């Protein structure tokens, strides 16, 4: 069935705009499966389309399934309610009430096997990506579309933008992947080769399986259709299981960066459409790396990078983000001469220790004027300094413990650190392996930690990195000193008690350190968690993945002329 209605919108003092709403519109695919879409559009057509496709349910209200997150957002940012009733919001997608009055159609598609769309649910699969390309072509050829389709959404709705853009469907005109990873292995399932177990399992169970097509009356309710959001049929558990590929089980079956992972990862070099890649400094362990890699590696001639702060669901809906998105799409989807093409390629919201940010435009990433400084480990003093250590002083710690912390001397002047970091370690283990958890913290002159509201962590540190020592082999064709790139094709066990050189990728950061503050480098054998983990917390390892006989020995870090270790820091003059 297709449900249709017309609503009048009045946004930001503008005259009322009739909005046509069509629910459950069928989109046929090349193998016969029918996807279902909700369409919001101006009555006056044709217009460009803003599209999303994913498994989170086009008929599930943000305020219903994510009530806690919505309450936080409204309390923290009441301005989100200005200019919109928010009645048509769904998780991590654009608000039709803000986009339709500005001359855009909003199309939300339930991906195959999710919500109201039938078929086999298989997240990020080639079939799902092909469906997306076909949905783009369907939308681009509707009489109410101008022929230009843009993509804009967060997380899943950003990740699959990278994937479908590599197919270059003809009617795809521009994309805004807002906080979306691109490398499934390195960014979402195995950090440095260490299984990211907690989030992956919780995400698939809570956010995907709860919206599988066929749950019927057992699933959430679509308040707009007044029907089950996952379709009218209530299928038995065994049939539901047959209609999906269990993402978490597949992750466990693929511990290396094999074809299963690569087929679900972005091929940035094939992307040709204009893009605005929006990263979050606090997106450590989830999306930030992908947005930055997507900008640097994309084959697009017209590409921009924006980096902001705040919670994952926070920045996307506020005025700064909306105006940025509109300017970009107005230029590339409507052809408005608004000066976007003259904008520098990089928008950085530079962080200060008091929690404030200042927007600064740059021309490249990493910044060309960066001074790359090695801070050498001085084991005897638990310090890291620019001058190398003159004496050997190895430091040992329990391989599953809190590890060891090294600090710089206080900065004599305000010092900006912006860019990727990298840690070179000479490391030995009493066993055949060691998991290395790296945290870079900022400390104020009084010793208190400089933290920020991260994408998922309310007290995010400056930067983090991870590496399983048996995964230390680098891909020499893709590695740089400031961004080691590990092959993750096999395990190479350590020789117990023998020092081995390893390179740890530490995700990018940005901070202006005040006078008298210092950096702290922590190397440990477990997650640095604060408080009780929730469904958004990333936790590494589960039963069997960090067996005691292999990961509960003693880890030793080298220091001094024989076995030097150092942290590479990007200092911006």
Secondary structure, DSSP 8 states (H G I E B T S, - for coil): --EEEEEEE--TT---EEEEEEEEEEEE-TTS-EEEEEEEEESS--EEEEEEEESS-TTS-HHHHTHHHHHHHHHH-GGGGTT---TT--TTB--HHHHGGGTEEEEEEE-TTBTT--S-B-TT-HHHHHHHHHHHHHHHTSTTEEEEEEEEEETHHHHHHHHHHTT--TTEEEEEEES----HIIIIIEETTEEBHHHHHHHIIIIIGGGBTT-GGGS-EETTTTEETT-S----HHHHHHTB--HHHHHHH--SS-HHHHTTS--GGG--SEEEEEEETT-TTTTHHHHHHHHHH---SSEEEEEE-S-TTTGGGSHHHHHHHHHHHHHHHH---SSGGGS-SEEEEEEBTTS-EEEEEESSSS-TTEEEEEEEEEGGGTEEESS--SS---EEEETTS--EEEE----SS-EEEEEEEEEEEEEEESSS--EEEEEEEEE-TTS-EE-B--SS-TTB-SEEEEEEGGG--B-TTT-BTTB--B--SS-----TT--EEEEEEEEEEEEEE-TT-EEEEEEESS----SS--TT---B--TTTT-HHHHSSEEEE--SSSS--EEEEEEE-
